[in-house]
Amino acid sequence: MTTRNKEAADQRKLELRASDILDPNNQIGVKLRSLYAAVQEEAIPDRFLDLLEKLDHAEMMASAKMAE
């Protein structure tokens, strides 16, 4: 790639970035992706895990009663 072509490609990338930054839909998307990534990395609270275990136990008990 010649220097002139490279400069033109770089300029197009900069223009795209500028339009992306100014686009409110893109900004919303970026923030939502950031929020989703942060939530994904959070640990599951112990209380929630306890509730899930109780639910599993209750479901097993109910299915055992149905089998009788």
All heavy atoms as TSV, in Angstrom:
chain	resi	resn	atom	element	x	y	z
A	1	MET	N	N	0.848	-1.175	0.000
A	1	MET	CA	C	0.000	0.000	0.000
A	1	MET	C	C	0.890	1.232	0.000
A	1	MET	O	O	1.819	1.339	0.780
A	1	MET	CB	C	-0.903	-0.026	1.235
A	1	MET	CG	C	-1.867	1.124	1.312
A	1	MET	SD	S	-2.914	1.095	2.794
A	1	MET	CE	C	-4.247	0.084	2.244
A	2	THR	N	N	0.569	2.157	-0.857
A	2	THR	CA	C	1.381	3.364	-0.916
A	2	THR	C	C	1.052	4.281	0.250
A	2	THR	O	O	0.040	4.117	0.927
A	2	THR	CB	C	1.125	4.130	-2.244
A	2	THR	OG1	O	-0.232	4.589	-2.240
A	2	THR	CG2	C	1.392	3.254	-3.445
A	3	THR	N	N	1.915	5.226	0.472
A	3	THR	CA	C	1.725	6.152	1.577
A	3	THR	C	C	0.427	6.938	1.400
A	3	THR	O	O	-0.309	7.159	2.350
A	3	THR	CB	C	2.917	7.128	1.665
A	3	THR	OG1	O	4.118	6.368	1.763
A	3	THR	CG2	C	2.795	8.060	2.847
A	4	ARG	N	N	0.142	7.297	0.169
A	4	ARG	CA	C	-1.068	8.082	-0.115
A	4	ARG	C	C	-2.323	7.250	0.173
A	4	ARG	O	O	-3.275	7.746	0.776
A	4	ARG	CB	C	-1.035	8.537	-1.570
A	4	ARG	CG	C	-2.114	9.482	-1.926
A	4	ARG	CD	C	-1.905	9.996	-3.328
A	4	ARG	NE	N	-2.972	10.900	-3.683
A	4	ARG	CZ	C	-3.083	11.473	-4.835
A	4	ARG	NH1	N	-2.170	11.257	-5.762
A	4	ARG	NH2	N	-4.084	12.270	-5.107
A	5	ASN	N	N	-2.319	5.993	-0.251
A	5	ASN	CA	C	-3.472	5.127	0.002
A	5	ASN	C	C	-3.635	4.877	1.499
A	5	ASN	O	O	-4.746	4.813	2.004
A	5	ASN	CB	C	-3.324	3.793	-0.726
A	5	ASN	CG	C	-3.520	3.937	-2.218
A	5	ASN	OD1	O	-4.075	4.917	-2.694
A	5	ASN	ND2	N	-3.043	2.957	-2.958
A	6	LYS	N	N	-2.516	4.703	2.191
A	6	LYS	CA	C	-2.568	4.464	3.627
A	6	LYS	C	C	-3.141	5.678	4.345
A	6	LYS	O	O	-3.966	5.550	5.243
A	6	LYS	CB	C	-1.173	4.136	4.158
A	6	LYS	CG	C	-1.152	3.725	5.617
A	6	LYS	CD	C	0.237	3.319	6.026
A	6	LYS	CE	C	0.373	2.820	7.419
A	6	LYS	NZ	N	-0.490	3.298	8.430
A	7	GLU	N	N	-2.726	6.864	3.932
A	7	GLU	CA	C	-3.248	8.081	4.541
A	7	GLU	C	C	-4.751	8.216	4.295
A	7	GLU	O	O	-5.501	8.614	5.183
A	7	GLU	CB	C	-2.511	9.305	4.003
A	7	GLU	CG	C	-1.082	9.426	4.506
A	7	GLU	CD	C	-0.328	10.570	3.847
A	7	GLU	OE1	O	-0.929	11.322	3.040
A	7	GLU	OE2	O	0.863	10.721	4.135
A	8	ALA	N	N	-5.204	7.869	3.095
A	8	ALA	CA	C	-6.629	7.943	2.773
A	8	ALA	C	C	-7.413	6.940	3.613
A	8	ALA	O	O	-8.494	7.255	4.121
A	8	ALA	CB	C	-6.853	7.681	1.287
A	9	ALA	N	N	-6.876	5.731	3.780
A	9	ALA	CA	C	-7.541	4.710	4.596
A	9	ALA	C	C	-7.596	5.149	6.053
A	9	ALA	O	O	-8.619	4.978	6.726
A	9	ALA	CB	C	-6.812	3.371	4.465
A	10	ASP	N	N	-6.506	5.727	6.545
A	10	ASP	CA	C	-6.478	6.219	7.920
A	10	ASP	C	C	-7.501	7.341	8.114
A	10	ASP	O	O	-8.179	7.398	9.143
A	10	ASP	CB	C	-5.081	6.719	8.293
A	10	ASP	CG	C	-4.075	5.590	8.454
A	10	ASP	OD1	O	-4.503	4.423	8.591
A	10	ASP	OD2	O	-2.860	5.875	8.444
A	11	GLN	N	N	-7.611	8.214	7.110
A	11	GLN	CA	C	-8.568	9.319	7.196
A	11	GLN	C	C	-9.999	8.781	7.237
A	11	GLN	O	O	-10.823	9.251	8.008
A	11	GLN	CB	C	-8.398	10.277	5.997
A	11	GLN	CG	C	-9.333	11.463	6.028
A	11	GLN	CD	C	-9.101	12.363	7.227
A	11	GLN	OE1	O	-7.991	12.489	7.735
A	11	GLN	NE2	N	-10.163	12.981	7.692
A	12	ARG	N	N	-10.296	7.746	6.429
A	12	ARG	CA	C	-11.635	7.145	6.436
A	12	ARG	C	C	-11.942	6.520	7.791
A	12	ARG	O	O	-13.048	6.628	8.303
A	12	ARG	CB	C	-11.765	6.110	5.320
A	12	ARG	CG	C	-12.127	6.754	3.991
A	12	ARG	CD	C	-12.263	5.714	2.929
A	12	ARG	NE	N	-10.924	5.661	2.338
A	12	ARG	CZ	C	-10.409	4.663	1.682
A	12	ARG	NH1	N	-11.082	3.568	1.515
A	12	ARG	NH2	N	-9.199	4.712	1.181
A	13	LYS	N	N	-10.937	5.876	8.397
A	13	LYS	CA	C	-11.128	5.284	9.724
A	13	LYS	C	C	-11.432	6.364	10.759
A	13	LYS	O	O	-12.305	6.199	11.604
A	13	LYS	CB	C	-9.888	4.486	10.151
A	13	LYS	CG	C	-9.736	3.171	9.449
A	13	LYS	CD	C	-8.493	2.456	9.942
A	13	LYS	CE	C	-8.254	1.174	9.172
A	13	LYS	NZ	N	-7.017	0.501	9.607
A	14	LEU	N	N	-10.718	7.468	10.676
A	14	LEU	CA	C	-10.954	8.573	11.605
A	14	LEU	C	C	-12.351	9.153	11.414
A	14	LEU	O	O	-13.039	9.472	12.385
A	14	LEU	CB	C	-9.911	9.665	11.415
A	14	LEU	CG	C	-8.512	9.352	11.943
A	14	LEU	CD1	C	-7.545	10.473	11.569
A	14	LEU	CD2	C	-8.534	9.150	13.436
A	15	GLU	N	N	-12.791	9.279	10.158
A	15	GLU	CA	C	-14.128	9.798	9.889
A	15	GLU	C	C	-15.189	8.847	10.432
A	15	GLU	O	O	-16.192	9.272	10.989
A	15	GLU	CB	C	-14.317	10.024	8.396
A	15	GLU	CG	C	-13.536	11.209	7.868
A	15	GLU	CD	C	-13.546	11.296	6.354
A	15	GLU	OE1	O	-14.227	10.464	5.717
A	15	GLU	OE2	O	-12.882	12.191	5.815
A	16	LEU	N	N	-14.958	7.538	10.264
A	16	LEU	CA	C	-15.902	6.564	10.789
A	16	LEU	C	C	-15.965	6.643	12.307
A	16	LEU	O	O	-17.038	6.605	12.891
A	16	LEU	CB	C	-15.511	5.148	10.361
A	16	LEU	CG	C	-15.924	4.727	8.959
A	16	LEU	CD1	C	-15.351	3.358	8.641
A	16	LEU	CD2	C	-17.430	4.704	8.821
A	17	ARG	N	N	-14.838	6.733	12.939
A	17	ARG	CA	C	-14.804	6.833	14.399
A	17	ARG	C	C	-15.534	8.090	14.865
A	17	ARG	O	O	-16.277	8.060	15.821
A	17	ARG	CB	C	-13.374	6.835	14.905
A	17	ARG	CG	C	-12.726	5.487	14.846
A	17	ARG	CD	C	-11.401	5.497	15.572
A	17	ARG	NE	N	-10.561	4.466	15.016
A	17	ARG	CZ	C	-9.287	4.598	14.736
A	17	ARG	NH1	N	-8.669	5.723	14.974
A	17	ARG	NH2	N	-8.598	3.604	14.224
A	18	ALA	N	N	-15.310	9.198	14.174
A	18	ALA	CA	C	-15.958	10.449	14.557
A	18	ALA	C	C	-17.471	10.321	14.412
A	18	ALA	O	O	-18.220	10.740	15.293
A	18	ALA	CB	C	-15.432	11.592	13.701
A	19	SER	N	N	-17.930	9.715	13.324
A	19	SER	CA	C	-19.376	9.569	13.148
A	19	SER	C	C	-19.940	8.594	14.162
A	19	SER	O	O	-21.060	8.767	14.646
A	19	SER	CB	C	-19.708	9.120	11.723
A	19	SER	OG	O	-19.228	7.809	11.489
A	20	ASP	N	N	-19.181	7.545	14.506
A	20	ASP	CA	C	-19.630	6.603	15.529
A	20	ASP	C	C	-19.755	7.284	16.880
A	20	ASP	O	O	-20.698	7.033	17.623
A	20	ASP	CB	C	-18.664	5.422	15.657
A	20	ASP	CG	C	-18.789	4.442	14.506
A	20	ASP	OD1	O	-19.797	4.525	13.773
A	20	ASP	OD2	O	-17.894	3.605	14.354
A	21	ILE	N	N	-18.799	8.130	17.201
A	21	ILE	CA	C	-18.811	8.811	18.490
A	21	ILE	C	C	-20.012	9.750	18.587
A	21	ILE	O	O	-20.635	9.868	19.637
A	21	ILE	CB	C	-17.490	9.585	18.705
A	21	ILE	CG1	C	-16.342	8.592	18.912
A	21	ILE	CG2	C	-17.585	10.538	19.878
A	21	ILE	CD1	C	-14.976	9.213	18.883
A	22	LEU	N	N	-20.345	10.392	17.497
A	22	LEU	CA	C	-21.449	11.345	17.507
A	22	LEU	C	C	-22.817	10.671	17.412
A	22	LEU	O	O	-23.822	11.284	17.740
A	22	LEU	CB	C	-21.282	12.345	16.355
A	22	LEU	CG	C	-20.042	13.231	16.448
A	22	LEU	CD1	C	-19.929	14.103	15.204
A	22	LEU	CD2	C	-20.078	14.093	17.691
A	23	ASP	N	N	-22.864	9.422	16.988
A	23	ASP	CA	C	-24.130	8.714	16.832
A	23	ASP	C	C	-24.656	8.292	18.207
A	23	ASP	O	O	-24.020	7.513	18.907
A	23	ASP	CB	C	-23.926	7.480	15.949
A	23	ASP	CG	C	-25.191	6.693	15.731
A	23	ASP	OD1	O	-26.287	7.241	15.962
A	23	ASP	OD2	O	-25.096	5.512	15.326
A	24	PRO	N	N	-25.832	8.795	18.618
A	24	PRO	CA	C	-26.352	8.446	19.952
A	24	PRO	C	C	-26.647	6.958	20.089
A	24	PRO	O	O	-26.485	6.400	21.167
A	24	PRO	CB	C	-27.627	9.283	20.088
A	24	PRO	CG	C	-27.949	9.770	18.738
A	24	PRO	CD	C	-26.696	9.711	17.919
A	25	ASN	N	N	-27.051	6.305	19.013
A	25	ASN	CA	C	-27.313	4.866	19.092
A	25	ASN	C	C	-26.035	4.091	19.379
A	25	ASN	O	O	-26.045	3.116	20.122
A	25	ASN	CB	C	-27.950	4.352	17.806
A	25	ASN	CG	C	-29.361	4.859	17.630
A	25	ASN	OD1	O	-30.062	5.100	18.597
A	25	ASN	ND2	N	-29.758	5.049	16.391
A	26	ASN	N	N	-24.933	4.529	18.803
A	26	ASN	CA	C	-23.657	3.866	19.054
A	26	ASN	C	C	-23.228	4.080	20.499
A	26	ASN	O	O	-22.734	3.164	21.148
A	26	ASN	CB	C	-22.588	4.394	18.106
A	26	ASN	CG	C	-21.291	3.634	18.249
A	26	ASN	OD1	O	-21.287	2.412	18.244
A	26	ASN	ND2	N	-20.201	4.350	18.403
A	27	GLN	N	N	-23.447	5.274	21.005
A	27	GLN	CA	C	-23.079	5.561	22.392
A	27	GLN	C	C	-23.890	4.701	23.353
A	27	GLN	O	O	-23.354	4.174	24.331
A	27	GLN	CB	C	-23.298	7.038	22.701
A	27	GLN	CG	C	-22.343	7.948	21.957
A	27	GLN	CD	C	-22.668	9.412	22.149
A	27	GLN	OE1	O	-23.534	9.764	22.934
A	27	GLN	NE2	N	-21.969	10.272	21.428
A	28	ILE	N	N	-25.170	4.537	23.065
A	28	ILE	CA	C	-26.017	3.692	23.905
A	28	ILE	C	C	-25.513	2.253	23.848
A	28	ILE	O	O	-25.412	1.571	24.871
A	28	ILE	CB	C	-27.491	3.781	23.458
A	28	ILE	CG1	C	-28.041	5.167	23.769
A	28	ILE	CG2	C	-28.330	2.702	24.127
A	28	ILE	CD1	C	-29.389	5.456	23.133
A	29	GLY	N	N	-25.189	1.781	22.656
A	29	GLY	CA	C	-24.686	0.420	22.496
A	29	GLY	C	C	-23.403	0.182	23.264
A	29	GLY	O	O	-23.230	-0.850	23.913
A	30	VAL	N	N	-22.506	1.136	23.203
A	30	VAL	CA	C	-21.227	1.017	23.914
A	30	VAL	C	C	-21.470	0.941	25.421
A	30	VAL	O	O	-20.895	0.104	26.117
A	30	VAL	CB	C	-20.293	2.197	23.563
A	30	VAL	CG1	C	-19.108	2.264	24.504
A	30	VAL	CG2	C	-19.828	2.098	22.124
A	31	LYS	N	N	-22.345	1.798	25.915
A	31	LYS	CA	C	-22.620	1.805	27.351
A	31	LYS	C	C	-23.326	0.530	27.793
A	31	LYS	O	O	-23.034	-0.013	28.860
A	31	LYS	CB	C	-23.437	3.039	27.729
A	31	LYS	CG	C	-22.618	4.306	27.641
A	31	LYS	CD	C	-23.403	5.526	28.020
A	31	LYS	CE	C	-22.513	6.761	27.877
A	31	LYS	NZ	N	-23.197	7.971	28.266
A	32	LEU	N	N	-24.254	0.028	26.972
A	32	LEU	CA	C	-24.940	-1.220	27.312
A	32	LEU	C	C	-23.974	-2.404	27.331
A	32	LEU	O	O	-24.037	-3.252	28.209
A	32	LEU	CB	C	-26.086	-1.494	26.331
A	32	LEU	CG	C	-27.342	-0.669	26.538
A	32	LEU	CD1	C	-28.334	-0.935	25.406
A	32	LEU	CD2	C	-27.979	-0.974	27.875
A	33	ARG	N	N	-23.069	-2.456	26.339
A	33	ARG	CA	C	-22.074	-3.536	26.325
A	33	ARG	C	C	-21.181	-3.460	27.552
A	33	ARG	O	O	-20.838	-4.478	28.150
A	33	ARG	CB	C	-21.242	-3.481	25.042
A	33	ARG	CG	C	-21.954	-4.068	23.832
A	33	ARG	CD	C	-21.028	-4.189	22.639
A	33	ARG	NE	N	-20.645	-2.899	22.079
A	33	ARG	CZ	C	-21.386	-2.194	21.231
A	33	ARG	NH1	N	-22.550	-2.642	20.839
A	33	ARG	NH2	N	-20.957	-1.036	20.770
A	34	SER	N	N	-20.805	-2.257	27.941
A	34	SER	CA	C	-19.971	-2.073	29.126
A	34	SER	C	C	-20.702	-2.529	30.384
A	34	SER	O	O	-20.130	-3.228	31.231
A	34	SER	CB	C	-19.573	-0.606	29.238
A	34	SER	OG	O	-18.895	-0.367	30.433
A	35	LEU	N	N	-21.964	-2.151	30.508
A	35	LEU	CA	C	-22.765	-2.557	31.662
A	35	LEU	C	C	-22.931	-4.076	31.699
A	35	LEU	O	O	-22.779	-4.704	32.741
A	35	LEU	CB	C	-24.134	-1.881	31.623
A	35	LEU	CG	C	-25.108	-2.293	32.714
A	35	LEU	CD1	C	-24.596	-1.859	34.083
A	35	LEU	CD2	C	-26.479	-1.710	32.453
A	36	TYR	N	N	-23.236	-4.673	30.557
A	36	TYR	CA	C	-23.415	-6.125	30.482
A	36	TYR	C	C	-22.132	-6.846	30.893
A	36	TYR	O	O	-22.170	-7.820	31.644
A	36	TYR	CB	C	-23.830	-6.534	29.069
A	36	TYR	CG	C	-24.058	-8.001	28.914
A	36	TYR	CD1	C	-25.217	-8.594	29.390
A	36	TYR	CD2	C	-23.114	-8.813	28.297
A	36	TYR	CE1	C	-25.441	-9.948	29.261
A	36	TYR	CE2	C	-23.320	-10.170	28.161
A	36	TYR	CZ	C	-24.488	-10.738	28.633
A	36	TYR	OH	O	-24.690	-12.075	28.509
A	37	ALA	N	N	-20.998	-6.362	30.418
A	37	ALA	CA	C	-19.714	-6.985	30.770
A	37	ALA	C	C	-19.456	-6.878	32.267
A	37	ALA	O	O	-18.989	-7.836	32.889
A	37	ALA	CB	C	-18.584	-6.334	29.980
A	38	ALA	N	N	-19.790	-5.739	32.854
A	38	ALA	CA	C	-19.581	-5.563	34.295
A	38	ALA	C	C	-20.478	-6.498	35.092
A	38	ALA	O	O	-20.039	-7.098	36.080
A	38	ALA	CB	C	-19.849	-4.109	34.689
A	39	VAL	N	N	-21.719	-6.646	34.673
A	39	VAL	CA	C	-22.653	-7.537	35.373
A	39	VAL	C	C	-22.206	-8.991	35.243
A	39	VAL	O	O	-22.299	-9.768	36.192
A	39	VAL	CB	C	-24.095	-7.349	34.839
A	39	VAL	CG1	C	-25.024	-8.429	35.340
A	39	VAL	CG2	C	-24.614	-5.977	35.232
A	40	GLN	N	N	-21.700	-9.358	34.075
A	40	GLN	CA	C	-21.227	-10.729	33.849
A	40	GLN	C	C	-20.087	-11.092	34.784
A	40	GLN	O	O	-19.959	-12.251	35.185
A	40	GLN	CB	C	-20.732	-10.875	32.405
A	40	GLN	CG	C	-21.643	-11.656	31.535
A	40	GLN	CD	C	-21.021	-11.858	30.166
A	40	GLN	OE1	O	-20.237	-11.044	29.678
A	40	GLN	NE2	N	-21.369	-12.938	29.541
A	41	GLU	N	N	-19.268	-10.131	35.118
A	41	GLU	CA	C	-18.103	-10.390	35.959
A	41	GLU	C	C	-18.431	-10.420	37.448
A	41	GLU	O	O	-17.616	-10.863	38.247
A	41	GLU	CB	C	-17.024	-9.339	35.674
A	41	GLU	CG	C	-16.440	-9.460	34.285
A	41	GLU	CD	C	-15.470	-8.356	33.957
A	41	GLU	OE1	O	-15.140	-7.542	34.846
A	41	GLU	OE2	O	-15.037	-8.285	32.799
A	42	GLU	N	N	-19.627	-9.954	37.822
A	42	GLU	CA	C	-20.003	-9.947	39.234
A	42	GLU	C	C	-20.231	-11.364	39.738
A	42	GLU	O	O	-20.698	-12.227	39.011
A	42	GLU	CB	C	-21.289	-9.138	39.447
A	42	GLU	CG	C	-21.109	-7.661	39.315
A	42	GLU	CD	C	-22.405	-6.910	39.585
A	42	GLU	OE1	O	-23.371	-7.516	40.088
A	42	GLU	OE2	O	-22.436	-5.712	39.288
A	43	ALA	N	N	-19.900	-11.584	40.994
A	43	ALA	CA	C	-20.136	-12.885	41.620
A	43	ALA	C	C	-21.626	-13.020	41.948
A	43	ALA	O	O	-22.313	-12.030	42.190
A	43	ALA	CB	C	-19.317	-13.005	42.897
A	44	ILE	N	N	-22.099	-14.263	41.944
A	44	ILE	CA	C	-23.492	-14.524	42.307
A	44	ILE	C	C	-23.584	-14.445	43.824
A	44	ILE	O	O	-22.821	-15.110	44.534
A	44	ILE	CB	C	-23.946	-15.907	41.800
A	44	ILE	CG1	C	-23.844	-15.955	40.282
A	44	ILE	CG2	C	-25.359	-16.209	42.265
A	44	ILE	CD1	C	-24.098	-17.321	39.687
A	45	PRO	N	N	-24.521	-13.654	44.350
A	45	PRO	CA	C	-24.640	-13.518	45.806
A	45	PRO	C	C	-24.975	-14.860	46.473
A	45	PRO	O	O	-25.723	-15.671	45.922
A	45	PRO	CB	C	-25.799	-12.526	45.984
A	45	PRO	CG	C	-25.921	-11.821	44.683
A	45	PRO	CD	C	-25.453	-12.788	43.642
A	46	ASP	N	N	-24.397	-15.079	47.657
A	46	ASP	CA	C	-24.637	-16.327	48.394
A	46	ASP	C	C	-26.118	-16.533	48.687
A	46	ASP	O	O	-26.619	-17.653	48.627
A	46	ASP	CB	C	-23.848	-16.325	49.705
A	46	ASP	CG	C	-22.349	-16.433	49.472
A	46	ASP	OD1	O	-21.948	-16.972	48.412
A	46	ASP	OD2	O	-21.587	-15.986	50.347
A	47	ARG	N	N	-26.818	-15.470	48.990
A	47	ARG	CA	C	-28.253	-15.583	49.299
A	47	ARG	C	C	-29.019	-16.143	48.094
A	47	ARG	O	O	-29.921	-16.967	48.243
A	47	ARG	CB	C	-28.812	-14.217	49.684
A	47	ARG	CG	C	-30.254	-14.277	50.118
A	47	ARG	CD	C	-30.653	-12.984	50.830
A	47	ARG	NE	N	-31.983	-13.133	51.370
A	47	ARG	CZ	C	-33.081	-12.662	50.804
A	47	ARG	NH1	N	-32.992	-11.985	49.673
A	47	ARG	NH2	N	-34.262	-12.841	51.353
A	48	PHE	N	N	-28.657	-15.701	46.911
A	48	PHE	CA	C	-29.315	-16.187	45.702
A	48	PHE	C	C	-29.005	-17.670	45.480
A	48	PHE	O	O	-29.885	-18.454	45.109
A	48	PHE	CB	C	-28.876	-15.348	44.500
A	48	PHE	CG	C	-29.615	-15.667	43.242
A	48	PHE	CD1	C	-30.952	-15.335	43.099
A	48	PHE	CD2	C	-28.976	-16.299	42.185
A	48	PHE	CE1	C	-31.637	-15.639	41.938
A	48	PHE	CE2	C	-29.659	-16.603	41.025
A	48	PHE	CZ	C	-30.992	-16.267	40.897
A	49	LEU	N	N	-27.754	-18.051	45.712
A	49	LEU	CA	C	-27.384	-19.462	45.572
A	49	LEU	C	C	-28.137	-20.330	46.581
A	49	LEU	O	O	-28.580	-21.435	46.250
A	49	LEU	CB	C	-25.870	-19.632	45.743
A	49	LEU	CG	C	-25.018	-19.039	44.626
A	49	LEU	CD1	C	-23.530	-19.133	44.988
A	49	LEU	CD2	C	-25.286	-19.728	43.309
A	50	ASP	N	N	-28.301	-19.822	47.799
A	50	ASP	CA	C	-29.073	-20.551	48.815
A	50	ASP	C	C	-30.522	-20.737	48.375
A	50	ASP	O	O	-31.104	-21.810	48.544
A	50	ASP	CB	C	-29.024	-19.824	50.161
A	50	ASP	CG	C	-27.650	-19.866	50.807
A	50	ASP	OD1	O	-26.841	-20.756	50.433
A	50	ASP	OD2	O	-27.384	-19.017	51.682
A	51	LEU	N	N	-31.105	-19.684	47.818
A	51	LEU	CA	C	-32.481	-19.778	47.340
A	51	LEU	C	C	-32.614	-20.804	46.209
A	51	LEU	O	O	-33.589	-21.560	46.152
A	51	LEU	CB	C	-32.979	-18.412	46.873
A	51	LEU	CG	C	-33.253	-17.388	47.958
A	51	LEU	CD1	C	-33.539	-16.019	47.335
A	51	LEU	CD2	C	-34.423	-17.824	48.827
A	52	LEU	N	N	-31.633	-20.850	45.329
A	52	LEU	CA	C	-31.657	-21.833	44.242
A	52	LEU	C	C	-31.556	-23.260	44.785
A	52	LEU	O	O	-32.236	-24.176	44.294
A	52	LEU	CB	C	-30.531	-21.558	43.240
A	52	LEU	CG	C	-30.715	-20.334	42.351
A	52	LEU	CD1	C	-29.463	-20.101	41.517
A	52	LEU	CD2	C	-31.930	-20.495	41.457
A	53	GLU	N	N	-30.717	-23.449	45.795
A	53	GLU	CA	C	-30.604	-24.774	46.412
A	53	GLU	C	C	-31.911	-25.185	47.068
A	53	GLU	O	O	-32.341	-26.340	46.948
A	53	GLU	CB	C	-29.471	-24.782	47.441
A	53	GLU	CG	C	-28.095	-24.795	46.822
A	53	GLU	CD	C	-26.997	-24.785	47.862
A	53	GLU	OE1	O	-27.220	-25.265	48.993
A	53	GLU	OE2	O	-25.903	-24.298	47.541
A	54	LYS	N	N	-32.568	-24.255	47.754
A	54	LYS	CA	C	-33.858	-24.554	48.377
A	54	LYS	C	C	-34.904	-24.907	47.319
A	54	LYS	O	O	-35.710	-25.822	47.513
A	54	LYS	CB	C	-34.345	-23.362	49.202
A	54	LYS	CG	C	-33.565	-23.167	50.481
A	54	LYS	CD	C	-34.073	-21.950	51.236
A	54	LYS	CE	C	-33.244	-21.705	52.484
A	54	LYS	NZ	N	-33.687	-20.500	53.206
A	55	LEU	N	N	-34.885	-24.212	46.211
A	55	LEU	CA	C	-35.811	-24.505	45.126
A	55	LEU	C	C	-35.554	-25.896	44.565
A	55	LEU	O	O	-36.499	-26.670	44.332
A	55	LEU	CB	C	-35.694	-23.450	44.028
A	55	LEU	CG	C	-36.559	-23.665	42.784
A	55	LEU	CD1	C	-38.038	-23.638	43.151
A	55	LEU	CD2	C	-36.252	-22.626	41.732
A	56	ASP	N	N	-34.296	-26.241	44.334
A	56	ASP	CA	C	-33.962	-27.577	43.851
A	56	ASP	C	C	-34.455	-28.646	44.820
A	56	ASP	O	O	-35.023	-29.668	44.412
A	56	ASP	CB	C	-32.444	-27.730	43.645
A	56	ASP	CG	C	-31.951	-27.029	42.395
A	56	ASP	OD1	O	-32.771	-26.732	41.509
A	56	ASP	OD2	O	-30.730	-26.783	42.313
A	57	HIS	N	N	-34.235	-28.414	46.105
A	57	HIS	CA	C	-34.662	-29.370	47.125
A	57	HIS	C	C	-36.191	-29.515	47.115
A	57	HIS	O	O	-36.720	-30.636	47.185
A	57	HIS	CB	C	-34.163	-28.932	48.509
A	57	HIS	CG	C	-34.529	-29.865	49.606
A	57	HIS	ND1	N	-33.961	-31.112	49.717
A	57	HIS	CD2	C	-35.417	-29.756	50.624
A	57	HIS	CE1	C	-34.490	-31.726	50.761
A	57	HIS	NE2	N	-35.382	-30.917	51.338
A	58	ALA	N	N	-36.897	-28.388	47.040
A	58	ALA	CA	C	-38.366	-28.429	47.013
A	58	ALA	C	C	-38.868	-29.156	45.771
A	58	ALA	O	O	-39.836	-29.930	45.843
A	58	ALA	CB	C	-38.922	-27.009	47.067
A	59	GLU	N	N	-38.224	-28.950	44.635
A	59	GLU	CA	C	-38.628	-29.643	43.400
A	59	GLU	C	C	-38.391	-31.147	43.518
A	59	GLU	O	O	-39.213	-31.950	43.065
A	59	GLU	CB	C	-37.887	-29.080	42.200
A	59	GLU	CG	C	-38.364	-27.707	41.782
A	59	GLU	CD	C	-37.574	-27.141	40.616
A	59	GLU	OE1	O	-36.466	-27.654	40.316
A	59	GLU	OE2	O	-38.064	-26.181	40.008
A	60	MET	N	N	-37.268	-31.543	44.126
A	60	MET	CA	C	-36.994	-32.978	44.305
A	60	MET	C	C	-38.024	-33.610	45.230
A	60	MET	O	O	-38.507	-34.718	44.974
A	60	MET	CB	C	-35.578	-33.192	44.853
A	60	MET	CG	C	-34.491	-33.033	43.821
A	60	MET	SD	S	-32.881	-33.587	44.407
A	60	MET	CE	C	-32.429	-32.225	45.462
A	61	MET	N	N	-38.389	-32.898	46.306
A	61	MET	CA	C	-39.387	-33.413	47.235
A	61	MET	C	C	-40.739	-33.555	46.549
A	61	MET	O	O	-41.450	-34.557	46.729
A	61	MET	CB	C	-39.510	-32.504	48.464
A	61	MET	CG	C	-38.241	-32.422	49.298
A	61	MET	SD	S	-37.731	-34.014	49.978
A	61	MET	CE	C	-38.932	-34.186	51.249
A	62	ALA	N	N	-41.111	-32.586	45.741
A	62	ALA	CA	C	-42.389	-32.626	45.043
A	62	ALA	C	C	-42.426	-33.762	44.026
A	62	ALA	O	O	-43.428	-34.479	43.916
A	62	ALA	CB	C	-42.645	-31.290	44.343
A	63	SER	N	N	-41.327	-33.984	43.326
A	63	SER	CA	C	-41.295	-35.073	42.344
A	63	SER	C	C	-41.283	-36.433	43.043
A	63	SER	O	O	-41.847	-37.404	42.528
A	63	SER	CB	C	-40.112	-34.931	41.390
A	63	SER	OG	O	-38.896	-35.041	42.095
A	64	ALA	N	N	-40.667	-36.520	44.228
A	64	ALA	CA	C	-40.658	-37.763	44.976
A	64	ALA	C	C	-42.075	-38.093	45.475
A	64	ALA	O	O	-42.501	-39.261	45.448
A	64	ALA	CB	C	-39.708	-37.678	46.164
A	65	LYS	N	N	-42.831	-37.083	45.884
A	65	LYS	CA	C	-44.212	-37.295	46.337
A	65	LYS	C	C	-45.094	-37.713	45.165
A	65	LYS	O	O	-45.995	-38.531	45.327
A	65	LYS	CB	C	-44.760	-36.031	46.971
A	65	LYS	CG	C	-44.221	-35.759	48.347
A	65	LYS	CD	C	-44.830	-34.531	48.972
A	65	LYS	CE	C	-44.211	-34.258	50.334
A	65	LYS	NZ	N	-44.754	-33.041	50.941
A	66	MET	N	N	-44.834	-37.171	43.995
A	66	MET	CA	C	-45.614	-37.535	42.818
A	66	MET	C	C	-45.331	-38.976	42.395
A	66	MET	O	O	-46.215	-39.657	41.879
A	66	MET	CB	C	-45.299	-36.587	41.653
A	66	MET	CG	C	-45.692	-35.148	41.881
A	66	MET	SD	S	-47.469	-34.901	41.903
A	66	MET	CE	C	-47.824	-35.073	40.184
A	67	ALA	N	N	-44.118	-39.447	42.635
A	67	ALA	CA	C	-43.739	-40.808	42.247
A	67	ALA	C	C	-44.381	-41.842	43.156
A	67	ALA	O	O	-44.552	-42.999	42.770
A	67	ALA	CB	C	-42.220	-40.960	42.276
A	68	GLU	N	N	-44.761	-41.468	44.377
A	68	GLU	CA	C	-45.348	-42.406	45.321
A	68	GLU	C	C	-46.738	-42.786	44.961
A	68	GLU	O	O	-47.545	-42.474	44.330
A	68	GLU	CB	C	-45.357	-41.826	46.748
A	68	GLU	CG	C	-43.971	-41.706	47.313
A	68	GLU	CD	C	-44.016	-41.068	48.694
A	68	GLU	OE1	O	-45.062	-40.639	49.173
A	68	GLU	OE2	O	-42.937	-40.970	49.289
